[in-house]
């Protein structure tokens, strides 16, 4: 008797998306090097970004140089915990530049409309 798999075959669009993601990751990740991931930084007590990890990881996860000289592929909260000055720059930009202020104004978070 033939067994029926409960898993469905991916659609053509899903296969195309997978090919794009794999090609992008191969382009961005260094070959043959050990690459650290968010898993290796649990001791920082930072909650990973669901969007970075699950929706657009090929675009949202950053490949960065870590303080120990190794590459890391990390989501924003982990990256900012390692390099807090980068988060401070982003916060400053969002408070001071017109482009940074716009999302806050749209969401009603900006009380200073100068």
C-alpha positions in Angstrom: 0.0 0.0 0.0 1.4 3.4 -1.0 1.8 6.0 1.9 0.6 9.5 1.3 2.9 12.2 2.6 1.2 14.9 4.7 3.7 17.4 3.3 2.6 19.3 0.2 4.8 20.0 -2.7 6.0 23.7 -2.8 4.4 25.9 -5.4 6.3 27.3 -8.3 6.4 30.7 -6.6 7.7 29.1 -3.4 10.5 27.3 -5.3 11.4 30.6 -7.1 11.5 32.4 -3.8 13.7 29.7 -2.2 16.1 30.0 -5.2 16.3 33.7 -4.7 17.0 33.5 -1.0 19.6 30.8 -1.4 21.4 32.8 -4.1 21.4 36.0 -2.0 22.7 34.1 1.0 25.5 32.6 -1.0 26.4 36.0 -2.4 26.5 37.7 1.1 28.0 35.0 3.3 31.7 34.4 3.2 32.6 30.9 2.1 34.5 28.5 4.3 34.5 30.7 7.4 32.8 30.1 10.6 29.8 32.5 10.9 28.3 33.2 14.3 24.5 33.5 14.6 22.1 35.0 17.1 22.1 31.7 18.9 25.7 32.3 20.1 24.7 35.5 21.8 21.9 34.4 24.1 24.0 35.5 27.1 23.2 39.1 26.0 19.6 38.6 27.1 18.2 40.2 23.9 15.1 39.0 22.2 15.6 38.3 18.5 13.6 40.1 15.9 10.8 37.9 14.5 10.6 39.8 11.2 14.4 39.5 10.6 14.4 35.8 11.4 11.2 34.6 9.8 9.9 36.9 7.1 12.8 38.3 5.2 16.0 36.8 6.6 17.9 37.1 3.3 17.3 40.9 3.4 17.0 41.7 7.1 19.8 39.7 8.7 23.1 41.6 8.7 26.5 40.1 8.0 28.9 42.0 10.2 32.4 41.9 11.5 32.3 40.9 15.2 34.7 42.3 17.8 36.6 39.0 17.8 37.3 39.3 14.1 34.8 36.6 13.1 31.8 37.3 10.8 28.3 37.1 12.3 24.9 36.9 10.6 22.6 38.6 13.1 19.3 40.3 13.6 19.1 44.0 14.6 18.5 43.6 18.3 21.6 41.3 18.7 23.7 43.5 16.4 22.7 46.6 18.5 23.5 44.7 21.8 27.0 44.1 20.5 27.4 47.6 19.0 25.2 49.9 21.0 26.7 52.9 19.4 25.0 51.8 16.1 21.6 51.8 17.8 22.3 55.3 19.3 23.1 56.6 15.8 19.9 55.2 14.5 17.9 56.7 17.3 19.5 60.1 16.8 18.8 59.9 13.0 15.1 59.0 13.7 14.8 62.0 16.0 16.7 64.5 13.9 16.3 63.8 10.2 13.1 64.5 8.2 13.2 60.9 6.9 13.6 59.5 10.4 10.8 61.7 11.9 8.2 60.7 9.2 7.3 57.2 10.5 7.0 58.5 14.1 4.7 61.3 12.9 2.6 58.8 10.8 2.2 56.6 13.9 1.4 59.5 16.1 4.5 59.0 18.2 6.1 62.3 17.6 4.8 65.2 19.7 7.4 67.6 18.5 6.4 68.7 15.0 9.3 71.1 14.4 
